[in-house]
Amino acid sequence: MEEIEDDDLTWHKVPSKIDDSRNYVKALHVAGKKLCLISEGGKLSVTSSRCPHAGADLTHGWCEDGKLICPFHRHRFDVETGKGDERQHNFIRIYPLKQEDGDYYVGIKRSLWDKIFG
């Protein structure tokens, strides 16, 4: 799979076509990780796929007004910041997404090991 490295991130090419013309939440497998790809109102977001509250699979959730909703206990997470709603005291990880030459790339932080020996 095609990768692009910079100082802090490795950009991994998204292996499938991304459709931003409709709303959905689905699984995205990149660099050995299962992530959550969200399309809402033409805006794309990529988050971690596990709810920090009870470990539910967020790829089975849905998005409303910029919030990813957990299908298990209905915890809500802002798809731009990852912050949970007030009184949840939790968050999900947000991954940067960029488009170059018609392809999408997800940025994943490089580990200290990769920075030293990569």
C-alpha positions as CSV (number, residue, x, y, z in Angstrom):
1,M,0.0,0.0,0.0
2,E,1.2,3.5,-0.8
3,E,2.6,5.5,2.1
4,I,3.9,9.1,2.5
5,E,5.9,10.0,5.6
6,D,6.5,13.3,7.2
7,D,8.0,14.1,10.6
8,D,5.0,13.0,12.7
9,L,2.6,11.2,10.4
10,T,2.6,8.4,7.9
11,W,-0.1,9.0,5.3
12,H,-1.7,5.7,4.2
13,K,-3.6,5.5,1.0
14,V,-7.3,4.6,1.5
15,P,-7.7,1.3,-0.3
16,S,-11.2,1.9,-1.5
17,K,-13.2,4.6,-3.3
18,I,-14.7,7.2,-1.0
19,D,-18.2,8.4,-1.8
20,D,-19.0,11.8,-0.2
21,S,-22.3,12.3,-2.0
22,R,-24.3,10.5,0.7
23,N,-24.3,10.1,4.5
24,Y,-22.9,7.0,6.1
25,V,-20.7,5.5,8.8
26,K,-18.6,2.5,7.8
27,A,-15.4,0.6,8.6
28,L,-12.2,1.6,7.0
29,H,-9.2,-0.7,7.2
30,V,-5.8,1.1,6.9
31,A,-2.3,0.2,8.1
32,G,-3.6,-2.8,10.1
33,K,-6.1,-0.6,12.0
34,K,-9.9,-0.6,11.8
35,L,-11.1,3.0,11.7
36,C,-14.5,4.6,11.3
37,L,-15.1,6.6,8.1
38,I,-18.0,9.1,8.4
39,S,-19.6,11.0,5.6
40,E,-22.2,13.6,6.6
41,G,-23.4,16.5,4.5
42,G,-20.4,16.1,2.1
43,K,-17.9,16.3,4.9
44,L,-15.6,13.4,5.6
45,S,-14.1,12.4,8.9
46,V,-12.1,9.5,10.2
47,T,-12.1,8.4,13.8
48,S,-11.2,5.5,16.0
49,S,-13.7,2.6,15.8
50,R,-14.2,1.7,19.4
51,C,-16.3,3.6,21.9
52,P,-14.2,4.4,25.0
53,H,-17.2,3.9,27.3
54,A,-18.0,0.2,26.7
55,G,-15.9,-0.8,23.6
56,A,-18.8,-0.9,21.2
57,D,-18.0,-0.8,17.5
58,L,-18.7,2.8,16.3
59,T,-18.8,1.6,12.7
60,H,-22.3,0.4,13.5
61,G,-23.3,3.8,14.8
62,W,-24.7,6.8,12.9
63,C,-24.0,10.5,12.6
64,E,-26.3,13.4,13.5
65,D,-25.4,17.1,13.4
66,G,-21.7,16.4,13.4
67,K,-21.8,13.9,16.2
68,L,-21.0,10.2,15.9
69,I,-23.5,8.2,17.9
70,C,-22.5,5.0,19.6
71,P,-24.9,2.2,18.8
72,F,-24.7,0.7,22.3
73,H,-25.2,3.4,24.9
74,R,-25.8,6.3,22.6
75,H,-22.7,8.2,23.6
76,R,-22.1,11.1,21.2
77,F,-18.7,12.3,19.9
78,D,-17.9,15.4,17.9
79,V,-16.4,14.2,14.6
80,E,-14.0,17.3,14.4
81,T,-12.6,17.3,17.9
82,G,-13.4,13.8,19.1
83,K,-14.8,15.2,22.4
84,G,-17.7,13.4,23.9
85,D,-20.8,15.3,25.0
86,E,-20.7,17.1,28.3
87,R,-20.8,14.7,31.3
88,Q,-19.4,11.8,29.2
89,H,-15.8,12.7,30.2
90,N,-14.4,10.7,27.2
91,F,-13.3,11.2,23.6
92,I,-12.4,9.3,20.5
93,R,-9.3,9.7,18.3
94,I,-9.6,11.8,15.2
95,Y,-7.4,11.0,12.2
96,P,-6.5,13.6,9.5
97,L,-7.7,12.9,6.0
98,K,-6.3,14.5,2.9
99,Q,-6.9,14.2,-0.8
100,E,-4.1,14.2,-3.4
101,D,-4.5,13.5,-7.1
102,G,-7.9,12.0,-6.6
103,D,-6.8,9.6,-3.8
104,Y,-7.5,9.9,-0.1
105,Y,-4.9,9.4,2.6
106,V,-5.3,8.9,6.3
107,G,-2.6,10.3,8.6
108,I,-1.4,7.9,11.4
109,K,1.1,9.1,14.0
110,R,4.5,7.6,13.7
111,S,5.7,5.7,16.7
112,L,8.8,6.7,18.5
113,W,10.4,3.4,17.3
114,D,9.6,4.4,13.6
115,K,11.0,7.9,14.1
116,I,14.3,6.5,15.5
117,F,14.8,3.4,13.3
118,G,12.4,4.0,10.4
